[in-house]
Amino acid sequence: MKSAQSADETARPPGGRYAGKAASTRQEERRKKLLAAGIRLMGRQGYAATSIDAVCSEAGLTKRYFYESFASSEALLVESFRVVTREFLTSIMHATAPHLGNSRTLVRAGLEQTFGYVRQHPDEARLIMIEATSVRSQLGTLYGSSYDEFVKLLVGFTKPFLPGKGPGDAILAVMARGAVGALIHLCQGWIATGFTQPIDELVTGTERIFGGIGRELGITAWAESPAGDQTR
């Protein structure tokens, strides 16, 4: 078991500095350690099975420092979910930024990043895509608002390619919710089966789903594609 003794608990020089670091800097570092530990443990074994003691042990800190940053385990859960979903969303935005002028490469880049992030960050992915569905009451409105952020991102990606005014914002939002829901479900299944299916198959198959939506919306790049080839 890791020692929970922290260097911050030893005597420190006057002025609130230790090893050249200000107290506020040390506090932020401790908070980040606790967040990282919480994400790892909750992602791997679930929120209900993750105690404050376990988080402190994983982070190498005492409970005194836990309560310095978080009022409760629920507060740690909420902040962990917030941090991971923001990181996930930001990674998709960065990956798609060079492709905003081409709907086909935009979809491909977005899907490759989505599945790539899930594979490269399994603890984070389990936390926000599997564990979060069973602890929605603890997350409050955060789960729904995070889902809405992904829907808004997809709507924002789609609108510039629509011929005319499109089907209207309300219908477009419903379509986007369906697409996001399908993507989350695919990720959940992939995680649950240990990432056995090749990522390219998931990307290509999901790209065809998005291609069907693109054709329904009359987006030229998809409408002109042969029915049997929606991957490029």
N, C-alpha and C positions, 0 to 999 in steps of 0.2 A: 504493500500500500504506500502511496506517495506521501511524503511528509508534508503537512500543511503549514509548517513553520515558514514564515516569510521574512526576508531581509528587512522589510518595513517594520517588523516588530522589534528589531534591535535598536539600540541607542543610535541616534542620528545627530549630526551637527546642528547648532542653532540656526534658525532662519528657515526651517522647514525644507531643507534640501538634503538629499542622500545620494551619494555617488554622482554628484553634479546634476541631479534631476530635481526639478521643482515638485512640490507635493501634488499639484494638479496633474502634472505629467505622469507621475507614478500612479495616481488614482485612475487615470484613463487607461494606462497599461494593464492594471489589474482588472478593470472592467472588460477590456478586450479579451483577456485570458478567460474570464468567467463566461463570456459570450461564446467563445470558441469551444470551451469545454461543454457548455450546455447544448450547443448545436450538435456536437459529436455524440453525446450521450442520448439526447432526445431523438436524434435521427436514427441511432442504432437500436435502442431498446424501448423507445417510447416515452412520452411525457410522464405517464402514471408511474413508470418504473424508475424514474430519475429523481433522486432525492437531492436536497440542497447539500447534504454531506458528500454525496458522490460527486457533485459538480465541483465542490471546493477541493476535494481530493484530486480530481482530474486536473484542476487548474493549479494545484500546489499552493492554495491560499486557505486562510481560515474563514469561518462563518462571519467573523467580524467584518471582513472585507467584502463578503457577499452582500451583506445588508448595507454596506456603504454605497453600493451601486444599484441594488434591486430590493424592492420592498418584500418580494415573495417569489416563490418558484413560478407562479403565474406571470409575474412581471417579466421574469427572464424568458419565459415562453413567448410572450407577446413581442418582446424586443428581438428575440432570435428570429422569429417569423418575419418581422419587419425588415431586419437586416438582410436575410437571405433572399426574400422576394425582390428587394430593391437591387441586390447584386445580380440576380438572375435577369431581371428586366433590363438593367443597364447593359449587361453583356449582349443581350439580343439587339438592343439599339446600336451598340458599337459595331456589331457584326453586319448589320444590315445597312448601316449608313452609306457605304460606297455604292449601294445598289438601288437607291430610291428612284432611279429613272427607268428601271426595267422590272416589270412585275414578276417575270419568271425567275430571274436571278435573285430578286428580293425574297421571294418565297423560299427558294432553295437555301439561301444564306441563313434565313431565319430558322428554318427547320434543322439545318445542320448545327446551328448554335444551340438550339433548344435541346436536342437529343445529346449533343456533345457535352453540354453543361451537366445534364443529368448523369451521364456516364462518368464524367471526371469529378463530380462532387456528389457521390452517392448519399452521404449523410445529410447534406443540405436538401437534396432532392426528396429523400424519404420524409424529412421534416415537413416540407411545405406541400408535398403532393399526396402523402399517405397519412402521416400522423395528424396533420392539421384537419383532415376531414373528420376525425374522431374527437377533436377537442375544440370544435367551433364555438362552443359556449364560453370557453376560457378566452378565446381570441376576440370575442365580441364582434363588432362590425368590421374589424380589420380584415378578416377572411374575405368578406364580400367586397370590400373596397379594393383589395389587392386583385381579386378576380376582375373587377371592373377596369382596373388599370391595364390589364392585358387585353381586354376587349377594346378599350379605347385605342390602344396601340395598333391593333389589327385594323380597326376602322380607319385610323389615320393613314395606315399604309395603303388601304384600298381606295379611298376616295379620289386621289389624283388620277387613277386609271379608269374611273367610271365614265362611260359615255353619257353625256347630258347630266341630269340630276340624279340618276340612279333610282333605286327603289324607295328612297326616303330614309331618313336617319333611323327611324324606329325599326323598320324591317332590316336594314343593314346591321343594326345592333343585335337583333335576334340571330341573324346569320353568323355574326362574329362570335356570339356566345356559344353557338353550336360548334363552331370550328375550334374554339379554345377548349370547350368541354371534351371534344373528341381527342384533342392533342394531350390533354391532361390524362384522360383514360388510357391512352396508348402508353404514356410514360409510366403510369402506375403499374400497368401490366408488365412492362419491360423491367421495372425495378423488382417486382415480385418474383419474376422468373430468373433473376440473377443476370440480366443483360445478355441472355443467350442469343437472341436474334441479332444478326449483323445490323449495325447502325444504318448502313446504306439502304437496306431493305425498308427500314422504318421511314427514313427520309423520303425515299422514292414513292412508297405507298401513300404516305400522308400528303405528298406533293400532288398526287392524283386527286385526292379529296379536295384540296384547295383549287386544283385546276378545274374540277367540276363546278365549284362555286364561282370561279372566274368566268367560265362559259355562261353560267346562269345569269351573271351580272352583265354579260356582253363585253367583257374586257378583251380587247383586240388580240393581245398576245396569246390568250388561251383559246379564244373563239376560232382562230385561224389554224390551230394545231390539229393534226389528224387525230381522230378519236382514239386510236391505239397508242398514241405517243404523247404523253403529258409530262415527260420528265425533263425535257430540255427546251 
